[in-house]
């Protein structure tokens, strides 16, 4: 049964690749270079097929290894590596001396809290670090995906995801090597689930910019609280207070106003200057953004479950997720014969290479700032900082890339961000009330 399933999957992968080849050949014969919604759909399914070519054999192997005893009885480095990937460590193996942040006992001589000026400077450092990292990341993201390099646009969103993940993986590994981390209990394969959804959400994020403007993308990302709540109910069976539903409704209203009235979706033109169907671009871009929100919502909820179950550090999670992300994207690119062609294109355009490297550095460093800000000041302060960043991202994009917004779209933006600030305020009040109890 398993063998027939694998054979069927290989046939599907071969058919998908052949479909892409036929579509590319037809476009070449017609002398067309526009990137259409069909191209995006084909890329999505080919990417999925590439990930599946790794996941399906690995899942069959893990299932066999968990049912048999040979894995636990084997000795040597290979067996040790396999156990790390497949077997969960017991609780008693993860009881090192803990700090207060990790739930340990209170020290006899607890240090005095830092002075107010020190806390203020630290908060300023975190805020500036997050703003610089993600504002630069946003500007470069739009530059890479929407602008030309020597008359040609870079189209491979998955390769850009791969570059991001390689650098994030290296940064996480360096931090783990230089700092003390809790003992890691989770089997590594558990990270593969949110790795897939994380790859797909990033791919959708980049892909959407081929069809809609960056301000539209940012506002859609700001509205992801709605699918996060839905996915939280599905994955974690969480319940939410009434004010979460109220602010989510406000966000929906603001996003709706923006999307139905904003102008200039996508670049609006093909490679030869013909006016593209704006409505088609808008619909395709919004479908891709919905995909982003769904995948990103699953990622955050699955990671929350891993943190709750295995108590790993955020850096360990960053390492594990990016490890699988590098593996999946690399093999998918190679299977589609796109890795070396994309690499050659990047290496032959110095500006693109520079932009991609800086983009990846900002993404990796931004993740470190996120972890440190949440740990030091809590999620409410972090949410406020990132909400300000989203507002600045829209303004910066409109200034640099000459996007125009109608007055109704601006009202929609204001409603969304008022709802986000209100959400942060209500969470702060709820947190303060719980601490008094």
C-alpha positions in Angstrom: 0.0 0.0 0.0 2.7 2.4 1.0 4.8 1.5 -2.1 1.8 2.2 -4.4 1.2 5.5 -2.7 4.8 6.6 -3.2 4.7 5.5 -6.9 1.4 7.5 -7.4 3.0 10.5 -5.8 6.1 10.3 -8.1 3.7 10.1 -11.1 1.9 13.2 -9.9 5.2 15.1 -9.4 6.3 14.1 -12.9 3.0 15.3 -14.4 3.2 18.6 -12.6 6.7 19.2 -13.8 5.6 18.3 -17.4 2.7 20.7 -17.1 5.1 23.5 -16.1 7.4 22.7 -19.0 4.5 22.8 -21.5 3.3 26.1 -20.1 6.8 27.6 -20.2 7.3 26.4 -23.8 3.9 27.9 -24.8 4.8 31.2 -23.3 8.2 31.3 -25.1 6.5 30.5 -28.4 4.1 33.3 -27.9 6.9 35.6 -26.9 5.3 36.4 -23.5 7.1 36.9 -20.2 4.3 38.1 -18.0 3.9 36.2 -14.7 0.2 35.1 -14.4 -2.0 33.6 -11.8 -1.6 30.2 -13.6 2.2 30.5 -13.1 1.7 31.2 -9.4 -0.7 28.3 -9.0 1.7 25.9 -10.8 4.6 27.1 -8.6 2.5 26.5 -5.5 1.7 22.9 -6.4 5.2 22.1 -7.6 6.5 23.4 -4.4 4.1 21.2 -2.5 5.1 18.2 -4.6 8.8 18.9 -3.8 8.1 19.1 -0.1 6.0 15.9 -0.3 8.9 14.0 -2.0 10.7 14.5 1.3 7.8 14.3 3.8 6.2 11.1 2.5 9.3 8.8 2.6 10.3 10.4 5.9 6.9 9.8 7.4 6.9 6.2 6.4 10.4 5.7 7.8 9.4 7.4 11.1 6.3 5.3 11.4 8.3 2.1 10.9 11.0 3.2 13.3 8.5 4.0 16.1 6.8 0.6 15.7 10.0 -1.4 15.8 12.7 -1.8 18.5 15.8 -1.6 16.4 16.2 2.2 16.8 16.4 2.1 20.6 18.7 -1.0 20.6 21.2 0.4 18.1 24.4 2.1 19.1 26.7 4.5 17.4 26.4 8.1 16.0 23.9 7.2 13.3 21.5 5.7 15.7 22.0 8.6 18.1 21.2 11.0 15.3 18.1 9.1 14.3 16.9 9.0 17.9 17.3 12.8 18.1 15.2 13.2 15.1 12.5 10.7 16.0 12.4 9.9 19.7 11.1 12.2 22.4 13.4 12.6 25.5 11.7 11.8 28.8 10.9 14.6 31.3 13.5 13.4 33.8 16.2 14.1 31.1 15.2 17.7 31.0 15.5 18.9 34.5 18.7 21.0 34.6 19.2 23.9 37.1 16.8 26.5 35.9 16.9 30.3 36.0 13.9 32.3 37.2 12.9 32.9 33.6 12.8 29.2 33.0 10.8 28.5 36.1 13.5 27.8 38.6 13.7 28.6 42.3 14.2 32.2 43.5 17.8 33.0 44.3 18.7 34.0 47.9 20.3 37.2 46.8 18.0 38.4 44.0 19.5 41.4 42.2 17.8 44.7 42.5 15.7 45.8 39.5 17.6 48.0 37.1 17.0 51.8 37.3 14.3 53.4 35.2 16.7 55.0 32.8 18.3 51.7 32.1 15.0 50.1 31.3 14.1 53.0 29.1 17.3 52.8 27.1 16.8 49.0 26.7 13.3 49.5 25.5 14.5 52.2 23.0 17.2 49.8 21.8 14.7 47.0 21.2 12.2 49.4 19.5 14.9 50.9 17.2 16.3 47.4 16.4 12.9 46.1 15.5 12.0 49.2 13.4 15.3 49.2 11.5 15.3 45.5 10.9 11.7 45.2 9.6 11.4 48.5 7.8 14.5 47.7 5.8 13.2 44.2 5.3 9.9 45.5 3.9 11.6 48.0 1.6 13.9 45.4 0.2 11.2 42.8 -0.1 9.2 45.1 -2.3 12.3 46.1 -4.3 13.2 42.5 -5.1 9.8 41.3 -6.0 8.4 44.3 -7.9 11.3 46.1 -9.6 13.6 45.1 -12.5 17.3 44.2 -12.4 18.9 45.1 -15.7 15.5 45.0 -17.3 14.4 41.6 -15.9 12.4 40.8 -12.7 13.4 38.1 -10.3 10.5 35.7 -10.1 11.5 32.8 -7.9 9.9 33.4 -4.5 11.0 30.0 -3.2 14.6 30.8 -3.8 14.3 34.0 -1.8 12.7 31.9 1.1 15.7 29.5 0.9 18.2 32.4 1.2 16.3 33.8 4.2 16.2 30.4 6.0 19.9 29.6 5.4 21.0 32.7 7.1 18.4 32.4 9.9 19.6 28.8 10.5 23.2 29.9 10.7 22.3 32.7 13.2 20.3 30.4 15.4 23.1 27.8 15.4 25.6 30.5 16.4 23.5 31.7 19.3 22.9 28.2 20.5 26.7 27.5 20.4 27.5 30.7 22.4 24.7 30.6 25.0 23.3 28.2 27.6 20.1 26.5 26.4 17.7 24.2 28.2 18.0 20.5 27.4 16.1 19.8 24.2 13.4 17.2 24.5 11.3 17.5 21.3 12.0 15.0 18.5 13.3 17.1 15.6 10.7 15.9 13.1 8.0 17.8 15.1 9.4 21.0 13.7 8.7 19.9 10.1 5.0 20.6 10.4 5.4 24.3 11.2 8.4 24.5 8.9 6.2 23.6 5.9 3.5 26.1 6.9 6.3 28.7 7.6 7.8 28.2 4.1 4.4 28.4 2.5 3.4 31.6 4.4 6.7 33.3 3.4 6.2 32.1 -0.2 2.7 33.6 -0.3 4.0 36.8 1.3 6.6 37.3 -1.5 4.3 35.9 -4.3 1.5 38.3 -3.3 3.7 41.3 -4.3 3.5 40.2 -7.9 -0.2 41.0 -7.9 -1.0 43.5 -5.1 0.8 46.5 -3.6 2.9 46.3 -0.5 0.4 48.4 1.6 -2.2 45.8 0.8 0.1 43.0 1.9 0.9 44.8 5.2 -2.7 45.4 6.0 -3.6 41.8 5.2 -0.8 40.7 7.6 -2.1 43.1 10.3 -5.5 41.4 9.9 -4.2 37.9 10.5 -5.5 38.0 14.1 -8.8 36.6 12.7 -7.4 33.4 11.2 -5.0 33.1 14.2 -8.1 32.9 16.4 -9.8 30.4 14.1 -6.7 28.2 14.0 -6.3 28.5 17.7 -9.7 26.9 18.2 -8.8 24.2 15.7 -5.2 23.4 16.8 -5.2 24.3 20.5 -8.9 24.3 21.3 -8.5 27.8 22.8 -11.3 30.1 23.8 -11.1 33.9 23.4 -12.8 36.7 25.4 -15.5 38.9 23.8 -13.1 41.9 23.3 -10.9 39.7 21.0 -13.9 39.1 18.8 -14.8 42.8 18.9 -11.4 44.0 17.8 -11.3 41.3 15.2 -14.5 42.6 13.8 -13.1 46.1 13.6 -10.0 44.8 11.8 -12.3 43.0 9.3 -14.3 46.2 8.6 -11.1 48.3 8.2 -9.4 45.7 6.0 -12.6 45.4 3.9 -12.8 49.2 3.4 -9.1 49.3 2.3 -9.3 46.4 -0.1 -12.5 47.5 -1.9 -11.3 51.1 -2.4 -7.5 51.1 -2.7 -6.0 51.9 -6.0 -3.0 50.5 -7.9 -3.1 46.8 -7.0 0.1 45.2 -8.3 2.3 46.9 -10.8 -0.6 47.0 -13.2 1.5 46.3 -16.3 3.1 43.4 -18.0 6.7 43.2 -19.0 6.0 44.7 -22.5 3.9 47.6 -21.1 0.4 46.2 -21.7 -2.2 47.0 -19.1 -3.0 43.9 -17.1 -6.4 43.0 -15.8 -6.4 44.8 -12.5 -9.3 42.8 -11.2 -7.6 39.5 -12.0 -4.4 40.7 -10.3 -6.4 41.8 -7.2 -8.3 38.6 -6.9 -5.1 36.5 -7.3 -3.2 38.6 -4.8 -6.0 38.4 -2.2 -6.2 34.6 -2.6 -2.5 34.4 -2.0 -2.7 36.6 1.0 -5.5 34.4 2.4 -3.1 31.5 2.0 -0.4 33.5 3.9 -2.8 34.2 6.8 -3.9 30.5 7.0 -0.4 29.1 6.9 1.1 31.7 9.3 -1.8 31.1 11.7 -1.0 27.4 11.8 2.7 28.1 12.3 2.1 30.3 15.4 -0.4 27.9 16.9 1.8 24.8 16.3 4.8 26.5 17.7 2.8 27.5 20.8 1.9 23.8 21.3 5.5 22.8 21.0 6.6 25.4 23.6 3.8 24.3 25.9 4.7 20.6 25.5 8.5 20.5 25.4 9.5 23.8 27.0 12.3 24.5 24.4 13.8 28.0 24.0 12.7 30.2 21.1 16.2 30.0 19.7 16.0 26.2 19.7 12.7 26.4 17.8 14.2 28.9 15.4 17.0 26.4 14.7 14.8 23.4 14.3 12.2 25.1 12.0 14.9 26.7 9.8 16.8 23.4 9.6 13.8 21.7 7.9 13.0 24.8 5.9 16.5 24.8 4.3 16.1 21.1 3.5 12.6 21.4 2.0 13.2 24.5 -0.1 16.6 23.2 -1.4 15.3 19.9 -2.5 12.2 21.4 -4.1 14.3 23.9 -6.0 16.7 21.2 -7.2 13.8 18.9 -8.2 12.3 21.7 -10.3 15.7 22.5 -11.9 15.4 26.0 -10.5 18.2 26.1 -7.9 21.2 26.7 -10.1 19.4 29.0 -12.6 18.1 31.2 -9.7 21.6 31.2 -8.1 23.2 32.1 -11.4 20.7 35.0 -11.9 21.4 36.3 -8.4 25.1 36.0 -8.7 25.0 37.8 -12.1 23.2 40.8 -10.6 25.2 42.4 -7.9 22.4 44.7 -6.7 20.1 41.7 -6.3 22.7 39.7 -4.4 23.3 42.7 -2.1 19.5 43.2 -1.5 18.9 39.4 -0.9 21.8 39.2 1.7 20.7 42.4 3.5 17.0 41.2 3.4 18.1 37.8 5.0 20.2 39.5 7.7 17.4 41.9 8.6 15.0 38.9 8.9 17.3 36.8 11.1 18.4 39.8 13.3 14.7 40.8 13.6 13.8 37.4 14.9 16.4 37.8 17.7 15.0 41.2 18.5 11.5 39.7 18.7 12.6 37.0 21.2 14.5 39.4 23.4 11.8 42.1 23.4 9.0 39.6 24.3 11.2 38.0 27.0 12.2 41.4 28.5 9.1 43.6 28.1 6.3 41.1 27.3 4.0 40.5 24.3 1.9 43.7 24.8 4.9 46.1 24.4 6.1 44.0 21.5 2.7 44.2 19.8 2.6 48.0 20.1 6.1 48.3 18.6 5.3 46.1 15.7 2.0 47.9 15.1 3.9 51.2 14.8 6.3 49.4 12.4 3.4 48.3 10.2 2.1 51.9 10.0 5.6 53.2 9.1 6.0 50.4 6.5 2.9 51.6 4.6 4.0 55.2 4.7 7.5 54.4 3.6 6.3 52.2 0.8 3.9 54.8 -0.5 6.8 57.4 -0.4 9.5 55.3 -2.0 7.4 53.4 -4.6 4.7 56.1 -5.3 1.6 54.1 -4.2 -1.6 56.0 -4.1 -4.4 55.4 -1.5 -7.9 56.8 -1.7 -9.5 58.5 1.3 -11.7 55.5 2.0 -8.6 53.2 2.0 -6.9 55.6 4.5 -10.0 55.4 6.7 -9.7 51.6 6.5 -6.1 51.7 7.5 -6.8 53.9 10.5 -9.6 51.6 11.7 -7.3 48.6 11.5 -4.6 50.1 13.5 -6.9 51.7 16.1 -8.3 48.1 16.6 -4.8 46.7 16.9 -3.8 49.4 19.5 -7.1 48.8 21.4 -6.4 45.1 21.4 -2.9 45.7 22.9 -4.4 48.0 25.5 -7.1 45.5 26.5 -4.6 42.7 26.8 -2.4 45.0 29.0 -5.4 45.6 31.3 -6.2 41.9 31.5 -2.6 41.1 32.3 -2.5 43.7 35.0 -5.7 42.4 36.6 -4.4 38.8 36.6 -1.1 39.9 38.3 -3.0 41.7 41.1 -4.9 38.5 41.8 
